[in-house]
Each structure stands twice: as C-alpha cells, then as structure tokens.
Amino acid sequence: MPITLEPIYRRNFIAGSLILGGSAWIKSYALAKPVNLDSNRVALLADTHISDDPQRSYPGTKWPGSPVKEEEHEWVNMADSLAQSAREVIALNPRPANLIINGDCALSRGTEAEYKEFLRLIEPIRKAGITVHITIGNHDTRGKLWKLLPFLKKEQMGIHADVIELPYANIFLLDSGKKGILGEAQLNWLAQQLDKHTDRPALVFAHFNPLPNRGVRPIRGMRDGEALLKVLVRRKHAKAYVHGHTHEWQKSKHGHLHIIGQPAVSYYFGKGHAHGWIDMKLTERSADLELHCINPKHKQNGDQRQISLTG
C-alpha cells in the first residue's frame, strides 16, 4: 500500500499511538478536526530530496554533460524549500484535504536519518489536518521506511499502490521503485482497479516518467512505460499520468492521455528553471493545476494548466 500519514489533530504528537489498517497510518489522539479542508483540492509535491542535514544545499544543475559552467551552478537548500512549500500549502483557504509527494523523499538512497528529517519537515502539514500520501522514487528505500515506520505493512504485492477516491476523480498511486519498473503484477492490478473504478475520471501518479525525457536533462523513461501507457490509453476514463523524476514542469499528450511532469520541490536540472509545488483543484469538468514556485518572482510562478475530465 502507499505510505499514508494521517493528520495530527493535537500539538503534542505521541509517537507510540499507532494503529494498523488497510493502509499505513500514523494515529494521534483526536481533537476537533479542522473544518476548512477541501476534498476537491490536492497539493502535489515531488522530489523533495531531503538530507539528514537541514543546512545541506545541492546544485541540481551539476550533472554529467550539464551545459552549466562550474562557477554558475545554482545551489538549493532542500529543507528550506520543503518548509516553505509546507507553509504555503497550510496557508491555503480552504486547505487541501490531501497532499501527494510523488517520490524521492530522500537525497541519497533513503537513509533512516534522511527520513527522520523528512518526517520532521512534513509534520506541520499533518498538524494542519492534511493527509499525506507518498509514492516510492529511485532515491527511496522501502526497507528503511519499513524499519523507521514498523507499522507499515508490505501489502499489495509488497509495493506501495492504492486508490484515493475523491468526489470528482479517483487517484491511483503506483510504485515505480528504484529502477522505473512497475512489473506485470502491478500493471495487472492497475488494469483491474481501473476497470473496477469507472464511476469517476482516473488520475494516475508514479515517480518515473513513462517515456524518455524531452527536457533539459536526458533521462530514460520507465522500463515498462509503453506497457503502462497502453493500459491507460485503452481506458477513456484514465485522463492523466502525473510523474516526478525529471525535475521539470512539463505537459504533453499520448493519445487522449495528458502526461504531466512535476517540478521538483528541491533542486532543478536546468539553470534558472522553476521549482516548487502544484495546487490541484478538481471540478466535475477538469483538474486545474497552478504552479507555486519557491521563488515567487519566477516567470512561471502562477502558471496554470488544465486537464479535461470529460469526454
């Protein structure tokens, strides 16, 4: 199942108050729940890349073959970027009832120390009453997460895959793992679940891009991305596939299917590119996406894109 962190309705989180369920939950003693939550609003984050050191900065523009000169790399503090994103999401009125972090929570390979710092940074989001959902990325390690959060269960074929049912759409969370492979069992599960949930449009999330990246940094796509796209294109109620990994705000189409590339919350690959998070508002007719850049003066801040949910 995907990693789902229940909201914290009390200032003092009691770490031992845990409960097991169909999904993995962190349970706190309940106070009055917030009333300003919108189930048709979802905050979308990806590639937070949190280090065990909150002072750590990293230049995403520094990669083999990068055209950026050594002295011109732009450094980003990952913890500050996530903390700012959390504050901005919490400040929304109404707040989104759900927040999805679409893979690569950690900077290196998903160490226990990195995940502890990550959980500290997202705790204000949960205290604000927002439910957090997490997919697995190539920088994440399931085993370390299961060790740190021992109440997580290895269900749904031992991976993190599930369906979030919202009033205007069903959101499917997939696990593309470290190598960008869904696997036959998960693809079959997805097809079955899509056929079971035809009552509402489907939005599908996983960390890896399904096809080779057409952006600034060459990144190969998911190894079974073509098979995934066949499953989705055959089902007209599957309206979009949303991914991280490329650290770039992108939109394209494959048949009727919208493919959305999320910008990283943390560092970006192209010099001067946007990084930040997305505010998604769902209606009967569309999913409306608005980009919130870490730099509010960035030319793409407030950029809007729309996914039709009809037809």
C-alpha positions in Angstrom: 0.0 0.0 0.0 1.2 3.6 -0.4 2.6 5.3 2.6 -0.3 7.4 4.0 0.3 9.6 7.0 -2.9 10.6 8.9 -3.3 14.2 10.1 -2.2 15.1 13.6 -5.0 16.8 15.5 -3.0 17.5 18.6 0.0 19.7 19.2 2.0 17.1 21.0 2.4 14.1 18.8 2.6 10.8 20.8 4.8 8.5 18.8 3.6 5.4 20.4 -0.1 5.9 19.5 -0.2 3.8 16.3 -2.9 1.8 14.6 -2.8 -0.6 11.7 -5.3 -0.6 8.9 -5.8 -1.3 5.2 -3.3 1.4 4.5 -0.4 2.5 6.8 -1.5 5.2 9.2 0.1 7.3 11.9 -2.6 7.8 14.5 -2.8 10.5 17.1 -5.4 11.2 19.8 -8.1 13.2 18.0 -9.1 16.7 18.9 -11.7 18.7 16.9 -10.9 18.2 13.2 -10.3 21.3 11.0 -13.4 22.5 9.1 -11.5 24.3 6.3 -10.5 21.2 4.3 -11.4 20.8 0.7 -11.6 17.2 -0.6 -11.6 18.5 -4.2 -8.2 20.2 -3.6 -4.9 18.3 -3.6 -1.4 19.7 -3.1 1.1 18.0 -5.4 4.8 17.8 -4.4 7.6 15.7 -5.9 11.4 15.2 -5.4 11.9 16.8 -2.0 15.3 15.1 -1.7 15.7 15.8 2.0 19.2 15.3 3.5 19.9 14.4 7.1 21.4 17.8 7.4 18.8 20.7 7.3 21.6 23.1 6.2 22.6 21.0 3.2 22.3 22.6 -0.3 22.8 21.0 -3.6 23.2 22.1 -7.2 20.9 20.2 -9.4 22.4 21.7 -12.4 25.7 19.9 -11.7 25.3 16.6 -13.6 27.4 14.8 -16.2 27.1 16.6 -19.5 25.5 19.7 -18.0 26.0 22.8 -20.1 26.2 24.9 -16.9 29.7 26.3 -16.1 31.2 25.2 -12.8 31.0 28.8 -11.4 27.4 29.2 -12.5 25.7 26.3 -10.7 22.7 27.3 -8.6 22.5 25.8 -5.2 19.2 25.0 -3.4 18.6 24.2 0.2 16.2 21.3 0.2 14.9 21.5 3.7 14.1 25.2 3.3 12.3 24.5 0.1 10.1 21.9 1.7 9.4 24.0 4.7 8.4 26.9 2.5 6.1 24.6 0.5 4.5 23.3 3.7 3.8 26.8 4.9 2.2 27.8 1.6 0.0 24.7 1.5 -1.1 25.3 5.1 -1.9 28.9 4.3 -4.4 27.9 1.6 -8.1 28.6 2.4 -9.6 26.2 2.1 -6.8 23.8 2.7 -6.4 20.7 0.5 -7.6 17.6 2.3 -4.8 15.6 0.7 -1.2 16.1 -0.3 0.8 13.7 -2.5 4.6 13.6 -2.5 5.3 11.8 -5.8 8.6 10.1 -4.9 12.2 10.8 -4.0 11.6 12.0 -0.5 15.3 11.5 0.3 18.5 12.9 -1.2 20.8 9.9 -1.3 19.4 6.4 -1.1 16.8 6.8 1.6 18.6 6.5 4.9 16.9 6.4 8.3 18.4 9.8 9.2 17.0 11.3 6.0 13.6 10.0 6.6 13.6 11.3 10.2 14.4 14.8 8.9 11.7 14.4 6.2 9.1 13.4 8.7 10.0 16.4 10.9 9.6 18.8 8.0 6.1 17.5 6.9 4.8 17.3 10.5 3.3 20.8 10.2 1.3 19.7 7.2 -0.2 16.8 9.2 -0.9 19.0 12.2 -2.9 21.2 9.8 -5.2 18.3 9.2 -3.9 17.4 5.8 -3.5 13.7 4.9 -0.1 13.0 3.3 0.4 10.3 0.6 3.8 9.2 -0.6 5.0 7.2 -3.6 8.4 5.5 -3.9 11.1 7.0 -6.1 14.5 5.9 -7.1 16.2 7.7 -4.2 13.9 6.0 -1.7 14.4 2.7 0.1 11.3 0.8 1.2 13.2 -1.3 3.7 14.5 1.8 5.5 11.0 3.2 5.6 9.6 0.0 7.0 12.3 -0.1 9.6 11.7 3.5 10.6 7.9 3.1 10.4 7.5 -0.5 11.5 3.7 -0.3 11.4 3.8 -0.1 7.6 2.6 -3.4 6.0 4.1 -5.0 2.9 0.8 -5.3 1.1 -0.4 -5.0 -2.5 2.4 -7.3 -3.9 4.9 -5.8 -1.4 4.8 -2.4 -3.0 3.0 0.9 -2.4 0.0 1.0 -4.7 -3.5 2.2 -3.9 -6.6 4.2 -4.9 -7.7 7.5 -3.3 -11.4 8.0 -4.0 -12.3 11.7 -4.2 -15.7 13.3 -5.2 -14.7 14.2 -8.8 -11.9 11.8 -9.5 -10.1 8.6 -8.4 -6.4 9.0 -7.9 -4.2 5.9 -8.4 -0.8 5.8 -6.8 1.8 3.4 -8.3 5.2 2.2 -7.2 7.9 2.6 -10.0 10.6 1.8 -7.4 14.3 2.4 -7.8 14.6 1.3 -11.4 11.5 2.6 -13.0 9.7 -0.8 -13.3 6.1 -1.3 -12.4 6.1 -5.0 -13.2 3.4 -7.3 -14.7 1.7 -7.9 -11.3 1.3 -4.2 -10.7 0.2 -3.4 -14.3 -2.5 -6.2 -14.0 -3.6 -4.7 -10.6 -3.8 -1.3 -12.2 -5.9 -2.6 -15.1 -8.2 -4.4 -12.7 -8.6 -1.4 -10.5 -9.3 1.0 -13.4 -12.0 -1.4 -14.6 -13.4 -1.5 -11.2 -13.4 2.3 -10.7 -15.2 3.6 -13.8 -17.5 5.9 -11.9 -15.1 8.8 -12.0 -12.2 10.0 -14.1 -8.8 8.5 -13.2 -5.6 10.4 -12.5 -2.6 8.1 -12.2 0.6 9.0 -10.2 4.0 7.4 -10.1 7.5 8.8 -9.7 9.1 7.8 -13.1 8.4 9.4 -16.5 6.9 6.8 -18.8 8.9 7.8 -21.9 12.4 9.3 -22.3 12.6 12.8 -21.0 12.4 15.5 -23.7 13.6 18.3 -21.3 16.9 19.8 -20.4 18.5 16.7 -18.9 18.5 13.4 -20.7 16.7 10.8 -18.5 15.4 7.5 -19.8 11.9 6.6 -19.1 10.2 3.9 -17.1 11.3 0.5 -18.4 7.8 -0.7 -18.9 6.4 2.8 -19.6 5.0 1.7 -23.0 3.0 -1.1 -21.3 1.7 1.4 -18.8 0.6 3.8 -21.5 -1.2 1.0 -23.3 -3.2 0.2 -20.1 -4.1 3.9 -19.7 -4.9 4.8 -23.3 -7.2 1.8 -23.6 -9.4 3.3 -20.9 -11.0 6.6 -21.8 -11.7 7.4 -18.1 -8.0 7.5 -17.5 -7.3 11.2 -18.1 -3.8 11.9 -16.9 -0.5 10.4 -15.8 1.5 12.6 -13.4 5.2 11.9 -12.6 8.2 13.4 -11.0 11.8 12.4 -11.6 12.6 14.8 -14.4 12.5 17.8 -12.0 10.8 19.8 -14.8 7.3 21.4 -15.2 6.1 19.7 -18.4 2.9 18.8 -20.2 2.3 16.6 -23.2 -0.3 14.1 -24.6 -0.2 10.5 -25.5 -3.5 9.8 -27.4 -6.2 11.3 -25.2 -4.0 10.9 -22.1 -2.4 14.0 -20.5 1.2 13.5 -19.2 2.2 16.0 -16.6 5.8 16.3 -15.3 6.0 17.8 -11.9 8.8 20.3 -11.0 10.9 19.3 -8.0 10.3 20.9 -4.7 14.1 20.7 -4.2 16.7 21.4 -6.9 16.1 21.7 -10.6 18.3 20.5 -13.5 18.2 23.5 -15.8 19.7 26.8 -14.8 17.0 29.2 -13.7 14.3 26.6 -14.0 11.3 26.6 -11.7 11.0 24.5 -8.6 8.0 24.3 -6.3 4.7 22.6 -5.9 1.3 22.4 -7.6 -2.2 23.3 -6.3 -4.7 21.0 -8.0 -8.4 21.8 -7.9 -10.9 19.2 -9.1 -14.3 20.0 -10.6 -16.8 17.9 -12.5 -15.2 19.1 -15.7 -11.5 19.5 -15.1 -8.4 19.2 -12.9 -6.9 22.7 -12.8 -3.2 22.9 -11.9 -1.4 26.0 -10.7 2.3 26.2 -10.1 3.7 27.8 -6.9 7.4 28.5 -7.4 9.8 28.6 -4.5 10.9 31.9 -5.9 7.6 33.9 -6.1 9.2 36.2 -8.7 10.0 33.4 -11.1 8.4 33.9 -14.5 6.5 30.6 -14.2 5.0 31.3 -10.8 1.2 31.0 -11.1 1.5 29.1 -14.4 -1.8 27.2 -15.0 -2.6 24.0 -16.9 -5.9 22.2 -17.2 -6.8 18.5 -17.6 -10.2 17.9 -19.0 -12.2 15.2 -17.1 -15.0 15.0 -19.6 -15.3 13.3 -23.0 
